[in-house]
Amino acid sequence: MNLANKITLARMALIPLFMFCFVPLPSWIQESSEFIRFLDQHGLVIGVIIFALAAGTDKLDGYVARKYNQITNLGKLLDPLADKLLISVALIMMVQENLIGSWIAVIIIGREIVITALRMIATEQGIALAADRYGKIKMVLQVAAILAVLLNNVPFSLLTDVRVDMILLWLAAGVTLLSGLNYILVNYRLLK
């Protein structure tokens, strides 16, 4: 297995750690050790760091794959899967903690399911559908919005009363919808 794929797998391995840090632990577990208490008190901050690190590896694995000619079919499968899992888990956890409305998660996760289905159909026909630039912009906006919401609008709240985190979230949902529609329209012709 090459380095680029190992980086992608590391991103996937960070997802359960993010989940563990994000979820408040029951009191009987908190009392079990000092380390668990520390995790419970600082879990959100640690979770945000893990999420940011995981999201950052998305750019890194692609760079390594292209620079060192390590592009593989496994990487083409794992990279978008890792992205979808990371974003979906974060959104579901945020809905569970009442940080965002469920409709935002439905829009974003629903788009990913539709695009994945389209890619599966294309694969069965021997067509490889690459990600487009709108999909990359969508991912950056989703990561920025999730980080802003998890940080409760910090650092923006230090500068303004405007809920920049919610603006980023709405923008991410809008771009997610538009990029999905664009992807379908552009690639539907290939599948006829």
C-alpha positions as CSV (number, residue, x, y, z in Angstrom):
1,M,0.0,0.0,0.0
2,N,1.4,3.4,-1.0
3,L,1.8,6.5,1.2
4,A,-1.2,8.4,-0.3
5,N,-3.5,5.5,0.5
6,K,-2.1,5.2,4.0
7,I,-2.8,8.9,4.5
8,T,-6.4,8.4,3.4
9,L,-6.8,5.4,5.8
10,A,-5.4,7.5,8.6
11,R,-8.1,10.1,7.8
12,M,-10.7,7.3,8.1
13,A,-9.1,6.1,11.4
14,L,-9.4,9.6,12.9
15,I,-13.2,9.5,12.4
16,P,-14.0,7.3,15.4
17,L,-11.6,9.3,17.5
18,F,-13.5,12.4,16.6
19,M,-16.7,10.8,17.5
20,F,-15.4,9.6,20.9
21,C,-14.2,13.1,21.7
22,F,-17.4,14.8,20.6
23,V,-19.9,12.7,22.6
24,P,-20.4,13.6,26.3
25,L,-19.6,10.6,28.4
26,P,-21.9,9.3,31.1
27,S,-20.9,10.2,34.7
28,W,-20.0,6.6,35.6
29,I,-17.4,6.6,32.8
30,Q,-16.2,10.0,33.7
31,E,-15.4,8.9,37.2
32,S,-13.3,5.9,36.0
33,S,-10.1,7.8,35.5
34,E,-8.5,11.2,35.4
35,F,-7.7,10.8,31.7
36,I,-11.4,10.2,30.9
37,R,-12.4,13.2,33.0
38,F,-9.9,15.3,31.0
39,L,-11.3,13.9,27.7
40,D,-14.9,14.7,28.8
41,Q,-14.0,18.3,29.8
42,H,-11.9,19.1,26.8
43,G,-13.4,16.6,24.3
44,L,-14.9,19.2,22.0
45,V,-11.6,21.1,21.6
46,I,-9.7,17.8,21.0
47,G,-12.5,16.7,18.6
48,V,-12.2,20.0,16.6
49,I,-8.4,19.5,16.3
50,I,-8.9,15.9,15.2
51,F,-11.5,17.0,12.6
52,A,-9.3,19.7,11.3
53,L,-6.4,17.3,11.1
54,A,-8.5,14.7,9.3
55,A,-9.9,17.3,6.9
56,G,-6.3,18.6,6.2
57,T,-5.2,15.1,5.1
58,D,-7.6,15.3,2.2
59,K,-5.4,17.8,0.4
60,L,-2.3,16.0,1.5
61,D,-3.1,12.5,0.2
62,G,-4.1,14.0,-3.2
63,Y,-0.9,16.0,-3.4
64,V,1.3,12.9,-2.5
65,A,-0.6,10.7,-5.0
66,R,-0.1,13.2,-7.8
67,K,3.5,14.2,-7.0
68,Y,4.8,10.7,-6.5
69,N,2.6,9.0,-9.2
70,Q,0.7,7.0,-6.5
71,I,-2.7,7.3,-8.0
72,T,-4.5,4.0,-7.6
73,N,-8.0,2.6,-8.1
74,L,-8.1,2.0,-4.3
75,G,-7.2,5.6,-3.7
76,K,-9.9,6.7,-6.1
77,L,-12.4,4.7,-4.1
78,L,-11.1,5.5,-0.6
79,D,-10.5,9.2,-0.9
80,P,-14.1,10.3,-1.6
81,L,-15.4,7.7,0.8
82,A,-13.2,9.1,3.6
83,D,-14.5,12.6,2.8
84,K,-18.1,11.6,2.9
85,L,-17.7,9.6,6.1
86,L,-15.9,12.5,7.8
87,I,-18.4,15.1,6.8
88,S,-21.5,12.9,7.4
89,V,-20.3,11.8,10.9
90,A,-19.6,15.4,11.9
91,L,-23.0,16.5,10.7
92,I,-24.9,13.7,12.4
93,M,-23.0,14.4,15.7
94,M,-23.8,18.1,15.4
95,V,-27.5,17.3,14.8
96,Q,-27.4,15.0,17.9
97,E,-26.0,17.8,20.0
98,N,-28.6,20.3,18.6
99,L,-25.8,22.5,17.0
100,I,-27.5,22.4,13.6
101,G,-30.8,21.6,12.1
102,S,-31.3,18.2,10.7
103,W,-32.4,19.6,7.3
104,I,-28.8,20.8,6.7
105,A,-27.5,17.3,7.4
106,V,-30.1,15.8,5.1
107,I,-29.2,18.2,2.2
108,I,-25.5,17.5,2.5
109,I,-25.6,13.8,3.1
110,G,-28.4,13.3,0.6
111,R,-26.3,15.0,-2.1
112,E,-23.5,12.7,-1.3
113,I,-25.7,9.6,-1.6
114,V,-27.1,10.7,-5.0
115,I,-23.6,11.5,-6.4
116,T,-22.2,8.2,-5.1
117,A,-25.1,6.3,-6.8
118,L,-24.4,8.2,-10.0
119,R,-20.7,7.2,-9.8
120,M,-21.7,3.6,-9.2
121,I,-23.8,3.6,-12.3
122,A,-21.0,5.1,-14.3
123,T,-18.5,2.5,-12.9
124,E,-20.8,-0.3,-14.1
125,Q,-20.7,1.3,-17.6
126,G,-16.9,1.5,-17.5
127,I,-16.9,5.3,-17.0
128,A,-14.9,7.0,-14.3
129,L,-16.5,10.2,-13.1
130,A,-13.9,12.5,-11.6
131,A,-14.6,15.1,-9.0
132,D,-15.0,18.6,-10.3
133,R,-13.8,22.0,-9.0
134,Y,-17.3,22.7,-7.5
135,G,-17.0,19.5,-5.5
136,K,-13.7,20.7,-4.1
137,I,-15.2,24.1,-3.2
138,K,-18.1,22.3,-1.6
139,M,-15.7,20.3,0.6
140,V,-13.8,23.4,1.7
141,L,-17.0,25.2,2.6
142,Q,-18.4,22.2,4.5
143,V,-15.2,21.8,6.5
144,A,-15.1,25.6,7.3
145,A,-18.7,25.6,8.3
146,I,-18.4,22.5,10.5
147,L,-15.3,24.0,12.2
148,A,-17.0,27.4,12.7
149,V,-20.1,25.7,14.2
150,L,-18.1,23.4,16.5
151,L,-16.1,26.4,17.7
152,N,-19.4,28.3,18.4
153,N,-18.5,31.0,15.9
154,V,-15.1,31.7,17.4
155,P,-13.0,33.6,16.2
156,F,-15.7,35.5,14.3
157,S,-17.6,36.2,17.5
158,L,-14.6,38.2,18.8
159,L,-15.0,40.6,15.8
160,T,-18.7,40.8,15.2
161,D,-22.2,39.7,16.4
162,V,-22.9,38.2,13.0
163,R,-23.3,34.4,13.2
164,V,-20.6,33.7,10.5
165,D,-20.8,30.0,11.4
166,M,-24.5,29.9,10.3
167,I,-23.7,31.9,7.2
168,L,-21.0,29.4,6.3
169,L,-23.3,26.5,7.0
170,W,-26.1,27.9,4.8
171,L,-23.5,28.7,2.1
172,A,-22.1,25.2,2.4
173,A,-25.6,23.7,2.0
174,G,-26.3,25.9,-1.0
175,V,-23.1,25.2,-2.8
176,T,-23.6,21.5,-1.9
177,L,-26.9,21.5,-3.7
178,L,-25.7,23.5,-6.7
179,S,-22.6,21.4,-7.1
180,G,-24.7,18.2,-7.0
181,L,-27.0,19.5,-9.6
182,N,-24.1,20.6,-11.8
183,Y,-22.4,17.2,-11.4
184,I,-25.6,15.4,-12.4
185,L,-26.3,17.7,-15.4
186,V,-22.7,17.5,-16.7
187,N,-22.3,13.7,-16.2
188,Y,-25.9,12.6,-17.0
189,R,-25.1,13.0,-20.7
190,L,-22.2,10.6,-20.4
191,L,-24.5,7.9,-18.9
192,K,-27.1,8.0,-21.6
